[in-house]
Amino acid sequence: MMRSFIDVSPESHFPIQNLPYGVYKLKVGSEPVCGTAIGDYVVDLSILEVKGYFKKTVLGDKKIFNKPNLNAFMALGREAWKQVRTLLQTALSDDNPLLRDDKELQKIVFTPMKDVVMCLPAEIGDYTDFYSSREHATNVGIMFRGKENALMPNWLHIPIGYHGRASSIIVSGTNVTRPKGQTKPANEEYPVFGPTKLLDFELEMGFFIGPGNSLGEAIPVDKTYDHIFGMVLVNDWSARDIQTWEYQPLGPFLAKNFATSISPWIVTLEALEPFRVKGPEQDPLPMEYLASKGDWSYDIN
């Protein structure tokens, strides 16, 4: 098993097998830069970049990590992501003396996590919220329409989603203001305006997309892997009483656009490879353009 010269607790979420990407700044006096995490430390990728660590990758002399977001790196595509990940694992491994024995460089490259503030990892131009859990869709359907009409017939055939508000995506730990809106109390003739009384959360997985597509050209399902940079945890805050009143006929609006929290570290698909499992059987089978091959579910236990 690969090990790092950095001491990493067995309970840590950040062993050398993970190496997620994020953006951080020092608690006192610094601009945001891109980094990775190992053990209890963040690693300043912008300094490694200046020191020429990435010259032998497709990055060459590009300076893409001394930035307040990961967008430039994500746009380079899977080959660049793989090469940088491999290089970082090699540089941080306990049998590589280059960084292991350079104590002066370590002083400026490694910063304890307790001394940094995590930022949004990317500049997010748009996001789509999918309704992809059958159990969740059924539960929400019962909440809004009753057991007899819980799961809408189209849910079994097409991906159900809506475009959310990118400007209210916040990094985990940011305070959330309880939203206000119209609600329709039971047995009342008219709606009322005020703070939500049914603030809910939904634990979800969020996917960051790297290279995009040309306008009007869809990405085939079997090519999506090459476009997904990695995943974060998502808290899809929801004001259920506001949603119940406003969602027909066009879906959620104010009930879901006030805040969406995401975890600060983007975990790559390469890091998650050992946790891929066979997903639930799809019944009915999806149309050919939606049918994926292989095991693309993840064991989150």
C-alpha positions in Angstrom: 0.0 0.0 0.0 1.3 3.5 -0.9 2.2 5.6 2.2 3.1 9.2 2.6 6.0 10.7 4.6 3.4 12.9 6.2 1.9 11.3 9.3 -1.7 10.5 8.5 -4.1 9.0 11.1 -5.9 5.8 10.0 -9.2 7.7 10.7 -8.2 10.6 8.4 -10.3 11.4 5.4 -7.2 12.6 3.6 -4.7 9.7 3.0 -2.4 9.7 0.0 -5.1 7.6 -1.8 -7.5 10.6 -1.7 -5.7 13.9 -2.6 -8.8 16.0 -3.3 -8.6 19.5 -4.7 -9.8 22.7 -3.1 -9.2 26.4 -2.7 -8.1 28.0 0.6 -6.5 31.0 2.2 -4.7 31.6 5.4 -6.7 32.9 8.3 -4.5 35.9 8.4 -3.4 37.8 5.3 -3.4 35.8 2.0 -5.2 35.5 -1.3 -7.0 32.2 -2.2 -4.9 29.5 -3.9 -5.5 26.0 -5.1 -4.4 23.1 -2.9 -4.8 19.5 -2.0 -5.1 17.8 1.3 -3.1 15.1 3.1 -3.6 14.2 6.7 -4.0 17.4 8.8 -2.3 19.6 6.2 -3.2 21.5 3.0 -0.6 21.5 0.2 0.0 24.7 -1.7 -0.1 23.6 -5.4 0.9 27.1 -6.6 4.3 26.8 -4.8 4.9 23.3 -6.3 4.0 24.8 -9.6 6.6 27.6 -9.3 9.2 25.0 -8.2 8.6 23.2 -11.5 7.0 20.1 -10.1 4.4 19.9 -12.9 6.7 20.6 -15.9 6.8 17.0 -17.0 3.0 16.8 -17.1 0.8 18.3 -19.9 0.6 21.5 -17.7 4.2 22.3 -18.8 5.0 25.9 -17.8 1.3 26.8 -17.3 0.6 28.6 -14.1 -3.0 27.5 -13.2 -2.9 26.9 -9.4 -2.1 30.5 -8.2 -5.8 31.3 -8.7 -8.9 31.7 -6.6 -10.6 28.8 -8.3 -9.9 25.4 -10.0 -11.6 26.3 -13.2 -8.5 26.5 -15.4 -7.3 23.1 -14.1 -10.7 21.5 -14.5 -10.9 22.7 -18.1 -7.7 20.7 -19.1 -9.4 17.4 -19.0 -8.8 13.9 -17.7 -5.3 13.3 -19.0 -4.1 16.4 -17.2 -6.0 15.4 -14.0 -4.5 11.9 -14.1 -0.9 13.1 -14.6 -1.1 15.7 -11.8 -2.6 13.2 -9.4 0.1 10.6 -10.2 2.8 13.2 -9.7 1.4 14.4 -6.4 1.2 10.8 -5.1 4.8 10.2 -6.1 6.0 13.5 -4.6 4.2 12.8 -1.3 5.1 9.1 -1.0 7.5 8.0 1.7 10.0 6.5 -0.7 10.6 9.7 -2.7 13.3 11.9 -1.2 12.6 15.0 -3.4 10.0 16.7 -1.2 10.5 14.3 1.8 14.0 15.6 2.5 13.5 19.2 1.5 12.6 20.7 4.9 12.7 24.3 3.8 10.3 23.7 1.0 8.0 21.8 3.3 7.8 24.9 5.6 6.1 26.9 2.8 4.2 24.1 1.0 2.4 22.5 4.0 0.0 24.4 6.2 -2.0 22.9 9.1 -5.7 22.8 8.2 -6.5 24.6 11.4 -4.8 27.7 10.1 -6.7 28.0 6.8 -10.2 29.0 5.7 -11.7 27.0 2.9 -13.3 28.7 -0.1 -15.6 27.7 -2.9 -13.4 25.4 -5.0 -14.7 26.8 -8.4 -16.4 29.7 -10.0 -19.8 28.1 -10.7 -21.6 29.4 -13.7 -24.6 27.1 -13.6 -25.8 24.0 -11.9 -28.6 21.4 -12.3 -30.3 19.7 -9.4 -31.4 16.2 -10.3 -34.2 14.2 -8.6 -32.4 10.9 -9.0 -33.3 8.9 -5.8 -36.4 6.8 -6.2 -36.9 6.6 -2.4 -36.5 10.4 -2.0 -38.8 11.1 -5.0 -41.4 8.9 -3.5 -41.2 10.4 0.0 -41.4 14.0 -1.4 -44.3 12.9 -3.7 -46.2 11.6 -0.7 -45.5 14.9 1.1 -47.0 16.9 -1.7 -49.5 14.7 -3.5 -50.3 11.7 -1.2 -49.4 8.0 -1.5 -51.7 7.4 -4.5 -49.8 9.8 -6.8 -46.3 9.8 -5.1 -44.1 9.0 -8.1 -44.9 10.8 -11.3 -44.9 8.5 -14.4 -42.1 10.4 -16.2 -39.7 9.8 -13.3 -39.2 6.2 -14.5 -38.1 7.2 -18.0 -36.2 10.5 -18.0 -33.7 12.3 -15.7 -35.8 14.8 -13.7 -34.0 18.0 -12.8 -34.2 21.8 -12.7 -31.6 24.6 -13.0 -30.7 26.0 -9.6 -29.3 29.4 -8.5 -25.6 29.2 -8.9 -25.0 32.5 -7.0 -26.3 31.1 -3.7 -24.0 28.1 -3.7 -22.0 28.4 -0.5 -19.1 26.5 1.1 -19.9 24.2 4.0 -19.9 26.1 7.3 -21.4 29.3 5.9 -24.4 30.6 7.9 -27.8 30.1 6.2 -30.6 32.7 6.6 -34.0 31.2 7.1 -35.9 32.2 4.0 -39.2 34.0 3.8 -42.0 33.4 1.3 -45.6 32.6 0.7 -47.2 29.6 2.3 -50.8 28.3 2.2 -51.9 27.1 5.7 -54.4 24.2 5.7 -58.0 25.4 5.8 -57.0 29.0 5.1 -58.5 30.8 2.1 -55.5 32.9 1.3 -51.7 32.5 1.6 -49.6 34.3 4.1 -46.0 35.7 4.0 -43.3 34.9 6.5 -40.3 32.7 7.5 -40.5 29.1 6.5 -41.6 26.8 9.3 -40.5 23.6 7.4 -36.8 24.1 6.7 -35.5 20.8 5.4 -32.2 19.4 4.1 -31.2 16.9 1.5 -27.9 15.1 1.5 -26.7 14.7 -2.1 -23.6 14.2 -4.2 -22.6 17.0 -6.5 -20.5 16.5 -9.7 -18.1 19.2 -11.0 -17.8 19.2 -14.8 -14.5 20.0 -16.5 -14.5 20.3 -20.3 -17.8 21.3 -21.7 -19.6 20.7 -25.0 -20.4 22.8 -28.0 -23.8 24.5 -28.0 -26.4 22.0 -29.3 -24.1 19.0 -29.1 -24.9 16.5 -26.4 -22.2 14.5 -24.6 -22.9 10.7 -25.1 -23.5 8.8 -21.8 -20.4 6.6 -22.4 -18.2 9.7 -22.6 -19.4 11.4 -19.4 -16.6 9.9 -17.3 -14.0 12.1 -19.2 -16.0 15.2 -18.3 -16.5 14.7 -14.6 -13.7 16.2 -12.6 -14.9 15.0 -9.2 -17.5 15.1 -6.5 -18.5 17.0 -3.4 -21.2 16.5 -0.7 -24.2 18.8 -1.2 -26.8 20.0 1.2 -29.8 21.0 -0.8 -31.6 23.3 1.7 -35.4 23.3 1.1 -38.3 25.3 2.5 -41.0 22.6 2.2 -44.0 24.8 3.1 -43.0 27.4 0.5 -42.3 24.7 -2.0 -45.7 23.1 -1.5 -47.5 26.3 -2.5 -45.2 27.5 -5.3 -44.0 24.4 -7.1 -46.9 23.9 -9.5 -46.7 24.1 -12.5 -43.0 24.9 -13.1 -41.3 23.4 -10.1 -39.2 24.8 -7.2 -38.3 28.5 -7.1 -37.8 30.5 -3.8 -38.1 27.3 -1.8 -34.7 26.1 -3.0 -32.7 29.1 -4.3 -31.7 30.7 -1.0 -28.7 28.4 -0.2 -27.0 25.3 -1.4 -24.1 24.1 0.7 -21.2 22.1 -0.7 -18.1 20.6 0.9 -14.9 22.4 0.1 -12.8 19.5 -1.2 -13.5 17.9 -4.6 -12.8 14.2 -4.5 -11.7 12.8 -7.9 -13.2 9.8 -9.6 -9.8 8.1 -9.5 -9.8 8.3 -5.7 -13.3 6.8 -5.7 -12.5 4.0 -8.1 -12.2 1.3 -5.3 -15.8 2.1 -4.2 -17.6 1.6 -7.5 -20.4 -0.9 -7.2 -23.2 -2.3 -9.3 -26.3 0.0 -9.0 -29.9 -1.0 -8.6 -31.6 -2.7 -11.5 -33.4 -0.2 -13.7 -37.0 -1.1 -14.3 -38.1 -0.2 -16.9 -34.8 -0.2 -18.8 -33.7 3.2 -19.9 -33.8 4.3 -23.6 -30.6 3.6 -25.5 -29.3 7.2 -25.3 -29.5 7.0 -21.5 -28.1 3.5 -21.0 -24.7 3.3 -19.4 -22.3 0.4 -19.3 -20.4 -0.7 -16.3 -20.8 -0.1 -12.5 -21.3 3.6 -11.9 -22.8 3.6 -8.4 -20.7 4.2 -5.3 -20.7 2.4 -1.9 -21.1 5.3 0.5 -20.9 3.0 3.6 
